[in-house]
Amino acid sequence: MNGHWNDGTSFTFCCNGYGGSTPSPKVYPGDPQNNSGRTEPVAVNTPGNKKVLLSSGPFNFPAKSKIEWGYAIVFSQDTSMAVNTITQFNQRVQRDVRNIKYYDSKLNKPQCAPTLSYAAAIGIQKNTESKLHVFIYPNPTNSTINIDLEENVKSATVCLLDIAGRKMTESKITNNNHSQLDLSTFENGVYFVEVRENEKVFRTKLIKN
């Protein structure tokens, strides 16, 4: 976790990451976009399911204190389109990193912390939020999605949000239980669809490829 091998020596920029003269903070510090430096292809690693291990600290943890921290593991959806290149994928990852940073800058506080008062009862409370029953398909999609509600609604709002929570488009469902949303002009990536009727809300993740 500190950039060292089992014998205590540092990762290095050459010699398969071992035995070089220049320390490296990463096992694979190379750039696959430019095919330079030490990368997984250079190390002849077989592609597969990769695991991630995170750590934090060191820090002091005094009695009756609390420490809050967050991690953002950013990954991007690949595509099977003929135009797919390592350059485009690298740009897609950089775009998603910018979106995460934007989201964090706008909501720089715990996202799941409940609002409690000292007079509030302690315990697990039933979630009373009303929900809409909505079926959205196809997902993933490359163009248009269908939005089917379980029953007719007098007026509902359909919003498409990007991964940073920014509203990309909005439409209405009036006296109906079906609508469509055209994503053909939007960039490939991960989005969220929100359908809202008064206090009833439905949200789901959507992949455009």
C-alpha positions in Angstrom: 0.0 0.0 0.0 3.0 2.3 0.3 4.6 1.4 -3.0 7.0 -1.3 -1.8 7.6 -4.9 -2.7 7.5 -7.6 0.0 11.3 -7.2 0.6 10.9 -3.5 1.4 12.3 -2.2 -1.9 10.3 0.5 -3.8 8.5 0.0 -7.1 10.6 1.4 -9.9 10.0 2.8 -13.3 12.0 0.1 -15.1 13.0 -3.5 -14.8 9.5 -4.9 -14.5 9.0 -2.5 -11.6 11.7 -4.1 -9.5 15.4 -3.3 -9.2 15.5 0.1 -10.9 17.1 3.2 -9.6 14.1 5.6 -9.8 11.2 4.9 -7.3 7.6 4.9 -8.6 4.5 5.3 -6.5 2.6 2.9 -8.8 3.2 -0.6 -10.1 2.2 0.5 -13.6 3.2 4.1 -14.1 3.2 3.9 -17.9 0.7 5.5 -20.4 -1.2 2.9 -22.5 -2.5 5.7 -24.7 1.0 6.5 -25.9 2.3 2.9 -25.5 5.1 4.2 -23.2 6.5 3.1 -19.9 5.5 0.1 -17.8 1.8 -0.9 -18.3 -0.1 -4.1 -17.9 0.2 -5.0 -21.6 4.0 -4.5 -21.3 4.0 -6.8 -18.2 2.0 -9.3 -20.3 -0.8 -9.5 -17.7 -3.8 -11.5 -18.8 -7.0 -9.3 -18.8 -9.5 -10.3 -16.2 -11.5 -9.3 -13.1 -9.4 -6.8 -11.2 -9.6 -6.1 -7.4 -9.1 -2.8 -5.7 -7.7 -2.4 -2.1 -7.9 1.0 -0.4 -6.4 2.4 2.8 -6.3 5.7 4.6 -4.3 7.3 7.4 -2.3 7.3 9.5 -4.3 9.5 11.8 -5.2 9.8 15.5 -8.6 8.7 16.6 -9.3 10.3 20.0 -12.2 9.1 22.2 -15.6 10.5 21.4 -14.4 11.9 18.1 -15.3 11.0 14.5 -13.5 11.0 11.2 -15.3 11.1 7.8 -13.8 10.4 4.5 -14.9 9.3 1.0 -13.4 7.4 -1.9 -14.2 7.8 -5.6 -13.3 4.8 -7.7 -13.8 6.1 -11.3 -14.3 3.7 -14.1 -15.9 4.2 -17.6 -18.1 2.1 -19.8 -16.2 0.8 -22.8 -17.9 0.4 -26.2 -17.8 -2.1 -29.0 -18.2 0.5 -31.7 -15.7 0.4 -34.5 -14.4 3.9 -33.6 -13.3 2.7 -30.2 -9.7 3.5 -29.5 -7.5 3.7 -26.4 -7.4 7.5 -26.9 -11.1 7.8 -26.9 -11.4 5.6 -23.8 -8.7 7.7 -22.0 -10.7 10.9 -22.8 -13.9 9.2 -21.5 -12.2 8.3 -18.2 -10.8 11.9 -17.9 -14.3 13.3 -18.5 -15.8 11.0 -15.8 -13.1 12.1 -13.4 -13.9 15.8 -14.1 -17.6 15.0 -13.5 -16.9 13.3 -10.1 -14.7 16.3 -9.0 -17.5 18.7 -10.1 -20.1 16.7 -8.1 -17.8 16.6 -5.0 -17.2 20.4 -5.3 -21.0 21.0 -5.3 -21.9 18.5 -2.6 -18.8 18.5 -0.3 -20.6 16.9 2.6 -21.7 13.4 3.7 -24.3 12.2 1.2 -26.0 9.6 3.4 -26.0 11.3 6.8 -29.6 11.4 8.3 -30.9 14.6 9.8 -31.4 13.9 13.6 -32.3 16.0 16.5 -31.6 15.2 20.2 -35.3 14.7 20.7 -35.6 12.2 17.9 -36.2 8.6 18.8 -33.3 6.2 18.3 -33.9 3.1 16.2 -34.7 1.9 12.7 -37.6 3.7 11.1 -39.6 2.4 8.2 -38.9 4.2 4.9 -42.2 6.0 4.1 -41.1 7.6 0.8 -43.7 7.1 -1.9 -42.3 5.5 -5.0 -43.5 5.3 -8.6 -43.4 1.9 -10.3 -41.6 2.5 -13.6 -40.1 0.2 -16.2 -37.4 1.7 -18.4 -36.0 -0.1 -21.5 -33.8 -0.9 -23.3 -30.9 -0.4 -20.8 -28.1 -0.1 -22.0 -29.3 1.9 -25.1 -27.8 3.6 -28.0 -30.7 5.9 -28.9 -34.3 5.9 -27.5 -35.6 4.5 -24.3 -39.2 3.7 -23.4 -40.7 4.8 -20.0 -43.7 2.8 -18.9 -45.5 3.6 -15.7 -47.7 1.1 -13.9 -50.7 3.4 -14.2 -51.8 6.6 -15.8 -50.6 9.8 -14.2 -52.1 13.3 -14.5 -48.7 15.0 -14.7 -45.2 13.6 -14.2 -41.8 15.0 -14.9 -39.0 13.0 -16.6 -35.4 14.2 -16.1 -32.2 12.9 -17.5 -29.2 13.7 -15.3 -25.5 13.2 -15.9 -23.2 11.4 -13.4 -22.5 14.8 -11.7 -26.2 15.4 -11.1 -26.6 18.1 -13.8 -30.0 18.1 -15.7 -29.5 17.3 -19.3 -33.1 17.3 -20.5 -36.6 17.4 -19.1 -40.0 16.3 -20.4 -43.6 15.8 -19.2 -46.0 12.8 -19.1 -49.6 14.1 -19.0 -52.7 11.8 -18.6 -50.7 8.8 -19.8 -48.5 6.0 -18.6 -46.0 5.9 -21.4 -43.3 8.2 -22.8 -40.0 8.0 -24.7 -36.7 9.8 -24.3 -34.2 10.3 -27.2 -30.6 10.0 -26.2 -29.1 9.9 -29.7 -27.5 13.3 -29.4 -25.9 12.7 -26.0 -22.4 11.4 -25.4 -21.9 7.8 -24.4 -21.7 7.2 -20.7 -23.6 6.7 -17.5 -26.7 8.8 -16.8 -29.6 8.8 -14.3 -33.3 8.9 -15.2 -35.7 10.5 -12.6 -39.5 10.3 -12.9 -41.4 12.4 -10.4 -45.1 12.8 -9.7 -45.7 15.2 -6.8 -44.0 13.4 -3.9 -43.6 10.1 -5.7 -40.1 9.5 -7.2 -38.4 6.9 -9.3 -34.7 6.9 -10.1 -32.5 4.5 -12.0 -29.1 4.3 -13.7 -29.0 4.3 -17.5 -26.1 3.4 -19.8 -25.8 5.0 -23.2 -23.4 3.3 -25.6 
